[in-house]
Structures are given as C-alpha cells and as structure tokens.
Amino acid sequence: MLFNLANIVQPRWVALTTKTNPSAAQCARRREGKDMKRYAALAGTPIFAAILGQITPAEAENIPQPSGVYSTTIQGSVAQCFDPSTHAPETCSTSGALVVAFSVLQLGHITYSSGIACEEITLVVSGLPPNASPPIVSSATGTAEITNYDPTTGIGTSSFTRYSGGSCSGANFNSEGATETSFGTLQFVVTDGGKQDSQVVTQLEGSPTNNVGSVSLSITEQKQTR
C-alpha cells in the first residue's frame, strides 16, 4: 500500500487552519510547506524506498510454491461401501451396498521438488460413530504433482496417488513392492511465504475398486527446519 503524504501531514494542522486568526493560519501553511519539503526530500532517499518496498504488494505477487520437507497432518472422515455379505469393497452405486463411515487421522512427512512430491505417513482409522472396535493403524506412501499454481494468490491444485508399500527418496518415489490403493485431487493455498499450506481433498477414489462415498478431509503442511 502506498501512502498519500498529503493525508499524513494535513491532520496535524487542521485545528490551526480553522482558526480565525490570519497570522495563525499563515503560520500553519508555512509549517505545512516546510513539512512537505522535508517529506519530498526524504522520498528520494534509499531508506524511504526500502520502506515503500516493504509495504507494496510486490511480495504477494511471487508466493513460492511448496519446496523442501514438510510435516503433514490430515484429519476428517470418509464413507466407504462394502458388500454386506462378503464385506469386500463395493462401488457405492451398487444397490444394497453397506455404507460405513470412518474418521481418519494421518501424520507424516512430505518432500517437494520442482512440482512433484513424495510422502510417507502413518494412518489411524476408526469407525463412526465411536464404538468398541479398536482403531486400524497402518502406513502408506504417496506421490503428488502440482497441476496448477498461481503465485499471485498462493492458490493451486494437485493430483495424488496413495500406495501400500513403496518408499520415498526425497521427492522421488520408489515403486518397488507398492500397490496402488487410492488417487484423487486437492486444492491448496500457500501461506507464510511458502512455509505452510492448507489443503482440502476435492476428489478421492479407491483402487482397484472405487468404494469411496462422501469425503471430508483437510490437510496442513508445515515446512521443517533443522
């Protein structure tokens, strides 16, 4: 934001310029003129230029996309459909499919590089509403690719795939022993100069059978420092 120097100076002298004493008004105008000259001289200095550089929107025009290692946490709920007899995954459009809701908590780390990423996480899945069954704890590996990003707003989209097995080497995925379990899309917004981002899942499908119904999952990623 650029300041209007006239608006900064003028209020200081409003009381004086509204007085009926002509000499006081003239004095006020002379002082205001001196102040304006001082501000005009200051405007040409490197210090003033640096201050303006801090308050202009230029910084917001180049919000960096995620890069490096981030902690990642995921929470929310997912509904999945099963065959009521065999409990095998079933598409939710199948008549008579058994719909089961789960709460989902995930924690891990993800590494970004040049628009691709690899993550290793631990999942805790519990039935909804809460019941006597213990949670299911497992591990997973995932890949992601940024598909669109606007550096002026920090908003972007990405696609992801989850696997049972596999491993990460930085942002690269080692698919040895990996089995695809799901895939989908995300929308995210980057904050704090690229140090944090918030995400929502916009699409999630199971693999090889898409037995996913409703989804409500949010993700927070925080850049790690050493």
C-alpha positions as CSV (number, residue, x, y, z in Angstrom):
1,M,0.0,0.0,0.0
2,L,1.4,3.5,-1.0
3,F,0.7,6.3,1.5
4,N,-0.8,9.6,0.5
5,L,1.7,12.1,2.0
6,A,-0.8,14.9,2.0
7,N,-3.1,12.8,4.1
8,I,-0.3,12.1,6.6
9,V,0.6,15.8,7.0
10,Q,-2.7,17.6,6.8
11,P,-4.5,16.3,10.0
12,R,-1.7,17.8,12.2
13,W,-2.7,21.3,11.1
14,V,-6.5,21.1,10.8
15,A,-7.1,22.8,14.2
16,L,-4.8,25.6,13.3
17,T,-6.1,26.3,9.8
18,T,-9.6,26.5,11.0
19,K,-8.8,29.4,13.4
20,T,-10.0,32.9,12.6
21,N,-6.6,34.4,13.4
22,P,-5.0,35.1,10.0
23,S,-1.5,35.1,11.3
24,A,-2.0,31.7,12.9
25,A,-3.4,30.3,9.6
26,Q,-0.4,31.8,7.6
27,C,2.0,30.2,10.1
28,A,0.3,26.9,9.8
29,R,0.6,27.0,6.0
30,R,4.3,27.9,6.2
31,R,4.9,25.0,8.6
32,E,3.0,22.6,6.4
33,G,5.0,23.7,3.4
34,K,8.2,23.0,5.3
35,D,7.0,19.6,6.3
36,M,6.0,18.8,2.7
37,K,9.5,19.8,1.5
38,R,11.1,17.5,4.1
39,Y,8.9,14.6,3.0
40,A,9.7,15.3,-0.6
41,A,13.4,15.3,0.2
42,L,13.0,12.0,2.2
43,A,11.2,10.4,-0.7
44,G,14.4,10.3,-2.7
45,T,16.4,8.5,-0.1
46,P,17.2,4.7,-0.2
47,I,15.7,4.4,3.3
48,F,12.3,5.7,2.1
49,A,12.5,3.5,-1.0
50,A,13.1,0.5,1.2
51,I,10.1,1.3,3.4
52,L,7.9,1.6,0.4
53,G,9.2,-1.7,-0.9
54,Q,8.1,-3.4,2.3
55,I,4.5,-2.1,2.1
56,T,3.8,-2.6,-1.6
57,P,2.1,-5.7,-2.9
58,A,5.1,-6.8,-4.9
59,E,5.9,-9.5,-2.4
60,A,2.5,-11.0,-2.7
61,E,3.0,-11.3,-6.5
62,N,5.6,-14.1,-6.0
63,I,4.4,-16.5,-3.3
64,P,6.6,-19.6,-3.8
65,Q,5.0,-23.0,-4.2
66,P,6.0,-25.7,-1.7
67,S,9.6,-26.8,-1.9
68,G,11.6,-28.9,0.6
69,V,10.5,-31.1,3.5
70,Y,7.2,-30.5,5.3
71,S,5.4,-32.2,8.2
72,T,1.9,-33.2,7.1
73,T,-1.3,-33.8,9.2
74,I,-4.6,-35.0,7.7
75,Q,-7.9,-35.2,9.5
76,G,-11.5,-35.8,8.6
77,S,-13.9,-38.5,7.6
78,V,-14.6,-40.9,4.7
79,A,-17.5,-43.1,3.8
80,Q,-16.8,-46.4,2.1
81,C,-19.1,-49.1,0.6
82,F,-18.9,-52.9,1.0
83,D,-20.7,-56.0,0.0
84,P,-23.0,-56.7,3.0
85,S,-22.3,-60.5,2.8
86,T,-18.6,-60.7,2.0
87,H,-17.5,-57.3,3.3
88,A,-15.5,-56.9,0.1
89,P,-15.1,-53.4,-1.3
90,E,-18.2,-52.5,-3.4
91,T,-19.0,-49.4,-5.5
92,C,-21.4,-47.1,-3.7
93,S,-23.8,-47.1,-6.7
94,T,-24.5,-50.8,-6.1
95,S,-28.0,-51.4,-4.8
96,G,-27.9,-52.6,-1.2
97,A,-24.2,-51.7,-0.6
98,L,-23.3,-51.4,3.0
99,V,-22.0,-47.8,3.8
100,V,-19.6,-47.5,6.7
101,A,-18.2,-44.1,7.9
102,F,-14.7,-43.7,9.3
103,S,-12.7,-41.0,11.0
104,V,-9.2,-40.5,9.5
105,L,-6.1,-39.2,11.2
106,Q,-2.7,-39.2,9.4
107,L,0.7,-37.9,10.3
108,G,4.0,-37.9,8.4
109,H,6.3,-36.0,6.2
110,I,6.3,-34.9,2.5
111,T,9.2,-33.7,0.3
112,Y,8.5,-31.3,-2.6
113,S,10.9,-30.6,-5.5
114,S,10.1,-28.9,-8.8
115,G,6.3,-29.5,-8.5
116,I,6.4,-33.2,-7.6
117,A,6.3,-34.7,-4.1
118,C,6.6,-38.0,-2.2
119,E,5.2,-38.6,1.3
120,E,5.4,-41.3,4.0
121,I,2.6,-41.3,6.6
122,T,1.0,-43.3,9.4
123,L,-2.8,-43.6,9.3
124,V,-5.2,-44.1,12.2
125,V,-8.7,-45.1,11.0
126,S,-11.7,-45.5,13.5
127,G,-15.3,-46.3,12.9
128,L,-18.0,-43.6,13.2
129,P,-19.8,-43.2,15.4
130,P,-17.2,-44.2,18.0
131,N,-17.6,-47.8,19.1
132,A,-15.8,-50.6,20.9
133,S,-13.7,-51.6,17.9
134,P,-10.0,-50.6,18.2
135,P,-8.6,-48.3,15.5
136,I,-6.8,-49.6,12.5
137,V,-3.2,-48.3,12.3
138,S,-1.2,-48.7,9.1
139,S,1.4,-46.9,7.0
140,A,1.3,-45.6,3.4
141,T,3.3,-43.9,0.8
142,G,2.1,-41.3,-1.6
143,T,3.0,-39.2,-4.6
144,A,1.8,-35.8,-5.6
145,E,2.1,-33.5,-8.6
146,I,1.2,-29.8,-8.6
147,T,-1.0,-29.4,-11.7
148,N,-1.8,-25.6,-11.4
149,Y,-0.4,-22.8,-9.3
150,D,-0.9,-19.0,-9.2
151,P,2.0,-17.3,-7.4
152,T,0.0,-14.1,-7.0
153,T,-2.6,-15.7,-4.7
154,G,-0.7,-18.8,-3.5
155,I,-3.6,-21.0,-4.6
156,G,-3.1,-24.2,-6.6
157,T,-4.3,-27.7,-7.4
158,S,-2.5,-31.0,-7.3
159,S,-3.2,-34.7,-8.0
160,F,-2.1,-37.5,-5.7
161,T,-1.8,-41.3,-5.6
162,R,-1.6,-43.5,-2.4
163,Y,0.2,-46.8,-2.1
164,S,0.6,-49.7,0.3
165,G,4.4,-50.3,0.2
166,G,7.0,-48.4,-1.8
167,S,9.3,-45.8,-0.4
168,C,10.5,-42.2,-0.9
169,S,13.9,-40.9,-1.8
170,G,13.4,-37.2,-1.4
171,A,10.6,-36.2,-3.7
172,N,11.1,-39.3,-5.9
173,F,9.0,-42.4,-5.4
174,N,10.4,-46.0,-5.4
175,S,7.6,-48.2,-6.6
176,E,9.2,-51.5,-5.7
177,G,6.7,-53.5,-3.7
178,A,4.0,-50.8,-4.0
179,T,0.3,-51.4,-4.6
180,E,-2.0,-48.5,-5.5
181,T,-4.8,-48.0,-3.1
182,S,-6.4,-44.7,-4.0
183,F,-6.0,-41.5,-6.0
184,G,-7.5,-38.1,-6.2
185,T,-7.1,-34.3,-6.4
186,L,-6.5,-31.4,-3.9
187,Q,-6.9,-27.7,-3.8
188,F,-4.4,-25.8,-1.6
189,V,-3.3,-22.3,-0.6
190,V,0.3,-21.4,0.4
191,T,0.8,-19.0,3.4
192,D,3.7,-17.6,5.4
193,G,5.9,-17.1,2.4
194,G,5.9,-20.8,1.4
195,K,6.4,-22.2,4.9
196,Q,2.9,-23.5,5.3
197,D,0.0,-24.7,3.2
198,S,-3.6,-25.7,3.8
199,Q,-5.4,-28.2,1.6
200,V,-8.8,-29.8,1.0
201,V,-9.4,-33.1,-0.8
202,T,-11.7,-32.4,-3.8
203,Q,-11.8,-35.9,-5.2
204,L,-10.9,-39.3,-3.8
205,E,-11.3,-42.7,-5.5
206,G,-10.4,-46.2,-4.3
207,S,-8.3,-48.5,-6.3
208,P,-8.8,-51.1,-7.9
209,T,-12.4,-50.8,-6.8
210,N,-13.8,-47.3,-6.2
211,N,-15.7,-47.9,-3.0
212,V,-15.4,-44.3,-1.7
213,G,-18.5,-42.3,-1.0
214,S,-18.6,-38.9,0.8
215,V,-15.2,-37.4,1.7
216,S,-14.3,-34.5,4.1
217,L,-10.6,-34.3,4.6
218,S,-8.3,-31.3,5.4
219,I,-4.6,-31.2,5.3
220,T,-2.0,-28.9,6.9
221,E,1.7,-28.9,5.9
222,Q,4.4,-27.1,7.9
223,K,7.9,-26.6,6.5
224,Q,10.5,-28.4,8.6
225,T,13.6,-26.5,9.8
226,R,16.9,-28.1,11.0
